[in-house]
Amino acid sequence: MIPIPGILIALATFPGVIVHEAAHMLFCKLRGVAIFQVCFFRVGNPAGYVVHEEIEDFTSAFLVAVGPFIVNTALCLLFCFPAIIPVRIFHYDDPVSWFLIWLGISIGMHAFPSNHDAKSLWLQAKKRAGSLQPLALLAFPLVILIYAGNILSIVWADYLYGLAVGFFLPEFLLNHLL
């Protein structure tokens, strides 16, 4: 695989960064977590961020941390699924469909929570593990998957995830529904 600087990837897939941060913000708002600062996109590392108050409620911490995975995955599928039909079923090279596929895959690529989100979730889960709270117990393997996904992003795991959700899953579903 060709190594490409993260800033170039962020520029090429900026809608995904924006949606990722908007998902954090959405779950903060839904769970009543105070937000102090939001940067939806910038040229830098990180490409975006949401600064919020410390979260004591584990369910809220879990949702804020994994919110981008939920929202970005759903939007990736939502944008790509209807765009796959003209491209793959009717073999029509429609520019709007290809734009929607790029948009969906760009959003899907940024579904993985960051290492910072994983660390926060890990610390919160450790506090709750003794109470055998099911969501806290689920968080441990999830955090390991988040770290693995972020490490594997050097071999394009984030792109492969976006491609799988945005391109191959719709094609698979269409082939098995039609």
C-alpha positions as CSV (number, residue, x, y, z in Angstrom):
1,M,0.0,0.0,0.0
2,I,1.1,3.5,-0.7
3,P,1.7,5.7,2.4
4,I,-0.2,8.9,2.1
5,P,0.1,11.7,4.7
6,G,-2.9,11.8,7.0
7,I,-3.5,15.5,6.1
8,L,-4.0,14.6,2.4
9,I,-6.4,11.8,3.4
10,A,-8.3,14.2,5.6
11,L,-8.5,16.8,2.8
12,A,-9.8,14.2,0.3
13,T,-12.3,12.8,2.8
14,F,-13.2,16.0,4.7
15,P,-17.0,15.2,4.8
16,G,-16.2,12.2,6.9
17,V,-14.3,14.3,9.4
18,I,-17.1,16.8,9.6
19,V,-19.7,14.0,10.1
20,H,-17.5,12.3,12.7
21,E,-17.3,15.4,14.8
22,A,-21.0,16.2,14.3
23,A,-21.8,12.7,15.6
24,H,-19.8,13.3,18.8
25,M,-21.7,16.6,19.1
26,L,-25.1,15.0,18.4
27,F,-24.6,12.4,21.1
28,C,-23.4,15.1,23.6
29,K,-26.5,17.1,22.9
30,L,-28.8,14.1,23.1
31,R,-27.3,13.0,26.5
32,G,-27.1,16.5,27.9
33,V,-23.3,16.7,27.9
34,A,-22.0,20.3,27.9
35,I,-19.8,21.1,24.8
36,F,-17.1,23.7,25.3
37,Q,-15.5,23.8,21.8
38,V,-16.1,22.2,18.4
39,C,-13.8,22.2,15.3
40,F,-15.5,20.3,12.5
41,F,-12.5,20.4,10.2
42,R,-9.0,22.0,10.1
43,V,-5.7,21.3,8.4
44,G,-3.9,19.8,11.3
45,N,-3.8,16.9,13.7
46,P,-6.4,16.1,14.7
47,A,-8.5,17.2,11.7
48,G,-11.4,17.9,14.0
49,Y,-12.4,17.6,17.6
50,V,-15.2,18.2,20.2
51,V,-14.2,19.3,23.7
52,H,-16.9,18.5,26.2
53,E,-17.3,18.2,29.9
54,E,-16.2,15.0,31.7
55,I,-18.9,12.4,31.5
56,E,-19.8,10.5,34.6
57,D,-22.7,8.5,33.2
58,F,-21.3,5.4,31.4
59,T,-24.1,5.1,28.9
60,S,-23.5,8.7,27.8
61,A,-19.8,8.2,27.7
62,F,-20.3,5.1,25.6
63,L,-22.6,6.8,23.1
64,V,-20.5,9.9,22.8
65,A,-17.4,7.7,22.1
66,V,-19.0,5.4,19.6
67,G,-21.4,7.9,18.1
68,P,-19.3,8.4,15.0
69,F,-19.3,4.7,14.4
70,I,-23.1,4.6,14.5
71,V,-23.7,7.8,12.5
72,N,-20.9,7.5,9.9
73,T,-21.7,3.9,9.2
74,A,-25.4,4.7,8.7
75,L,-24.8,7.7,6.5
76,C,-22.2,5.8,4.5
77,L,-24.8,3.2,3.7
78,L,-27.6,5.8,3.2
79,F,-25.6,7.7,0.6
80,C,-24.1,4.8,-1.2
81,F,-27.0,2.3,-1.4
82,P,-29.1,4.3,-3.9
83,A,-26.0,5.4,-5.8
84,I,-24.9,1.8,-6.4
85,I,-28.1,1.0,-8.3
86,P,-27.4,3.0,-11.5
87,V,-23.6,2.3,-11.4
88,R,-23.6,-1.5,-10.6
89,I,-27.0,-2.7,-11.7
90,F,-27.6,-0.6,-14.8
91,H,-23.9,0.0,-15.6
92,Y,-24.7,3.7,-16.0
93,D,-21.7,6.0,-15.2
94,D,-23.8,8.7,-13.6
95,P,-21.6,11.5,-12.1
96,V,-24.1,12.2,-9.3
97,S,-24.0,8.5,-8.3
98,W,-20.2,8.5,-8.2
99,F,-20.2,11.7,-6.2
100,L,-22.6,10.1,-3.7
101,I,-20.4,7.0,-3.5
102,W,-17.3,9.1,-2.8
103,L,-19.3,11.1,-0.2
104,G,-20.6,7.9,1.5
105,I,-17.2,6.1,1.5
106,S,-15.5,9.3,2.7
107,I,-18.0,9.4,5.6
108,G,-17.6,5.7,6.2
109,M,-13.8,5.9,6.4
110,H,-14.1,8.2,9.4
111,A,-16.5,5.9,11.4
112,F,-13.8,4.5,13.7
113,P,-13.6,6.4,17.0
114,S,-10.2,7.9,17.7
115,N,-7.6,6.5,20.1
116,H,-8.6,9.4,22.5
117,D,-12.2,8.2,22.4
118,A,-11.1,4.6,23.0
119,K,-8.9,5.7,26.0
120,S,-11.8,7.6,27.5
121,L,-14.1,4.7,27.0
122,W,-11.6,2.3,28.5
123,L,-11.2,4.4,31.6
124,Q,-14.9,4.7,32.1
125,A,-15.4,0.9,31.5
126,K,-12.8,0.1,34.1
127,K,-14.7,2.1,36.7
128,R,-17.9,0.2,35.9
129,A,-16.6,-3.3,35.3
130,G,-16.9,-4.3,39.0
131,S,-20.7,-3.8,38.8
132,L,-20.9,-6.2,35.8
133,Q,-22.8,-3.6,33.8
134,P,-23.3,-5.2,30.4
135,L,-22.5,-2.1,28.4
136,A,-19.2,-1.7,30.3
137,L,-18.2,-5.3,29.7
138,L,-19.0,-4.8,26.0
139,A,-16.8,-1.8,26.0
140,F,-13.6,-3.7,26.6
141,P,-13.5,-5.8,23.4
142,L,-14.9,-2.7,21.5
143,V,-12.0,-0.6,22.7
144,I,-9.5,-3.2,21.5
145,L,-11.2,-3.2,18.1
146,I,-11.0,0.6,18.0
147,Y,-7.3,0.5,18.7
148,A,-6.8,-2.3,16.2
149,G,-8.8,-0.4,13.5
150,N,-6.7,2.8,14.1
151,I,-3.4,0.9,14.0
152,L,-4.6,-0.9,10.8
153,S,-5.4,2.4,9.2
154,I,-1.8,2.5,8.1
155,V,-2.8,-0.3,5.7
156,W,-6.0,1.4,4.8
157,A,-8.4,-0.5,7.1
158,D,-10.5,2.7,7.5
159,Y,-10.8,2.9,3.7
160,L,-11.6,-0.8,3.4
161,Y,-14.3,-0.4,6.0
162,G,-15.9,2.5,4.1
163,L,-15.7,0.6,0.9
164,A,-17.2,-2.5,2.5
165,V,-20.1,-0.6,4.0
166,G,-20.6,1.8,1.1
167,F,-19.9,-0.4,-1.9
168,F,-19.8,-4.1,-1.2
169,L,-22.7,-4.3,1.3
170,P,-25.2,-2.5,-1.0
171,E,-24.1,-4.6,-3.9
172,F,-24.4,-7.8,-1.8
173,L,-27.9,-6.7,-0.6
174,L,-29.0,-5.8,-4.1
175,N,-27.8,-9.1,-5.6
176,H,-29.7,-11.0,-2.9
177,L,-32.8,-8.9,-3.0
178,L,-33.3,-8.8,-6.7
